[in-house]
Amino acid sequence: MVRIAFQFCVAHWWHLLLLVPGALLVTILHEAAHALLVLIQGGTVHEFRFLPGVGFWGYVQYSFPVGEVYSSFAISIAPYVMWLVFCLLATGLCVARRFRFGLASLIYIWLFVVPLADIANAAFPWLLHHKDNDFFSAFGEPVAMQAWSVLLVVIGVAYGWGYWTQSRLYAQKRLPWPAYSILFVGALVAIVWLSSLS
């Protein structure tokens, strides 16, 4: 099963060529979602930063007129709602039709895996009590037992949803569940490890 998982990864090698422009595009979309919610609610965006720096991928600085009522919660979670829509789009595409391997791979990695990774990239640091975080801005200090319980349910849903989506997208070239599980756990461990470094 490890060999199958490895071969699956090797078949996706060309995504490494998309890594830098893809990461830049993901950051632009992430910050644009924040900015859009600011503008929709009548605020002003003063700075839109999408190039990474020390300790951040990007950020948006904004303000609202004095006395203006707005939802900072909506601004904070906007990118993650957008990413869930991307994931639903990937699932919708795989239900609608079959794709060749290259296009299936593009859909799965960039419309499903990367959006879920960005959500996880906010969730785990929040659970580790990092205060400079969208989830912290939206939900405040995590209540350990409740937050971890919800996260375990979300991980289970992501696992099943991801397995089903890749099975539909890749059809005959799909990963069997043991190989998929190896990659899923590996990705999860990598995200938790990276979160602990920040």
C-alpha positions in Angstrom: 0.0 0.0 0.0 2.9 2.4 0.7 4.2 1.7 -2.8 0.8 2.5 -4.3 0.5 5.7 -2.3 4.1 6.6 -3.5 3.3 5.9 -7.1 0.1 8.0 -6.8 2.2 10.9 -5.5 4.8 10.5 -8.3 2.0 10.6 -10.9 1.3 14.1 -9.5 4.9 15.4 -9.8 3.9 18.2 -12.2 2.0 20.0 -9.5 5.4 20.9 -8.0 5.7 23.2 -11.1 2.5 24.9 -10.0 3.5 25.2 -6.3 4.8 28.8 -6.3 2.2 30.4 -8.6 -0.5 28.2 -7.0 0.5 29.3 -3.5 0.5 32.9 -4.7 -3.0 32.5 -6.2 -4.3 30.8 -3.1 -3.1 33.7 -1.0 -4.6 36.2 -3.3 -8.0 34.4 -3.2 -7.8 34.1 0.6 -7.1 37.7 1.2 -9.6 38.8 -1.5 -12.3 36.9 0.4 -11.5 39.0 3.5 -11.4 42.2 1.5 -14.7 41.4 -0.3 -16.5 41.0 3.0 -15.0 44.3 4.2 -16.2 46.1 1.0 -19.7 44.5 1.1 -20.2 45.8 4.6 -19.1 49.3 3.7 -15.6 49.3 5.0 -12.4 50.5 3.3 -9.4 48.3 2.5 -6.2 50.2 3.2 -3.7 47.5 2.4 -3.9 44.2 0.5 -0.8 42.1 1.0 -0.5 38.8 -0.9 3.3 38.3 -0.9 4.5 36.3 2.1 6.6 37.8 4.8 8.1 36.8 8.1 5.3 35.0 10.0 2.5 35.6 7.5 1.3 34.6 4.0 -0.6 37.8 3.4 -3.0 40.1 5.1 -5.7 42.8 4.6 -5.8 46.0 6.7 -9.1 47.8 6.7 -11.3 50.2 8.7 -15.0 51.1 9.0 -16.5 54.5 9.5 -17.1 55.3 13.2 -20.4 53.8 14.3 -20.7 51.5 11.3 -22.1 48.1 12.3 -20.2 45.2 10.7 -19.4 41.5 11.3 -15.8 40.9 12.0 -16.8 37.2 12.3 -17.9 37.2 8.6 -14.7 38.9 7.5 -12.5 36.4 9.4 -14.2 33.2 8.1 -14.9 34.4 4.5 -11.9 32.5 3.0 -12.9 29.3 4.7 -16.5 29.5 3.4 -15.0 30.2 0.0 -12.8 27.1 0.3 -15.7 24.9 1.2 -17.5 26.1 -1.9 -14.4 25.1 -3.9 -14.6 21.7 -2.4 -18.3 21.4 -3.2 -17.5 22.4 -6.8 -14.8 19.7 -7.0 -17.4 17.2 -5.7 -20.0 18.5 -8.1 -17.7 18.2 -11.1 -16.9 14.6 -10.2 -20.6 13.8 -10.0 -21.3 15.5 -13.3 -18.8 13.8 -15.5 -15.6 11.8 -15.8 -12.2 13.4 -16.5 -8.9 12.3 -17.8 -6.2 11.8 -15.2 -4.5 15.2 -15.7 -7.7 17.2 -15.3 -8.9 15.0 -12.5 -5.6 15.6 -10.7 -5.9 19.4 -11.2 -9.4 19.4 -9.8 -8.6 17.2 -6.9 -5.4 18.9 -5.8 -6.3 22.6 -6.4 -10.1 22.6 -5.8 -10.2 20.1 -3.0 -6.9 19.3 -1.2 -5.4 22.8 -1.2 -8.6 24.4 0.1 -8.9 21.9 2.9 -5.2 22.4 3.7 -5.8 26.1 4.0 -8.7 25.5 6.4 -6.5 23.1 8.4 -3.7 25.6 8.4 -6.0 28.0 10.4 -7.7 25.3 12.5 -4.6 23.7 14.0 -2.7 26.8 15.0 -6.0 28.1 16.6 -6.3 24.8 18.6 -2.7 25.4 19.7 -3.7 28.8 21.0 -2.0 31.0 18.4 -3.8 34.3 18.7 -2.7 35.9 15.4 -5.2 33.7 13.5 -8.4 34.0 11.5 -10.1 31.3 13.6 -9.1 33.1 16.8 -10.5 36.3 15.5 -13.8 34.5 14.6 -14.2 32.1 17.5 -12.0 33.5 20.3 -10.0 31.2 22.6 -10.7 27.6 21.9 -12.5 25.5 24.6 -10.1 22.6 24.4 -12.4 19.6 24.7 -15.2 21.0 22.6 -12.8 22.3 19.9 -10.9 19.1 19.6 -14.1 17.0 19.5 -15.4 19.1 16.7 -12.1 18.9 14.9 -12.1 15.1 15.1 -15.6 15.0 13.5 -14.4 17.4 10.8 -11.3 15.3 10.1 -13.5 12.2 9.8 -15.8 14.0 7.4 -12.8 15.3 5.4 -11.4 11.8 5.2 -14.6 10.3 3.9 -15.5 13.2 1.6 -11.9 13.2 0.2 -11.9 9.5 -0.4 -15.3 9.5 -2.2 -14.3 12.5 -4.3 -11.0 11.1 -5.4 -12.7 7.7 -6.1 -15.1 9.5 -8.4 -12.5 11.7 -10.1 -9.8 9.2 -10.7 -12.2 6.2 -11.4 -9.9 3.3 -12.4 -6.8 5.1 -11.2 -8.3 5.9 -7.8 -6.4 5.1 -4.6 -7.7 2.1 -2.6 -8.6 3.2 0.9 -5.5 1.8 2.7 -3.2 3.8 0.4 -5.5 6.9 0.6 -5.4 6.5 4.4 -1.6 6.6 4.4 -1.5 9.8 2.4 -4.3 11.4 4.4 -2.6 10.7 7.7 0.8 11.9 6.3 -0.8 15.2 5.2 -2.4 15.6 8.6 0.8 15.0 10.4 2.6 17.5 8.2 0.0 20.2 8.7 0.0 19.7 12.5 3.8 19.7 12.5 4.0 22.9 10.5 1.3 24.5 12.7 3.4 23.8 15.8 6.3 25.6 14.3 4.4 28.9 13.7 
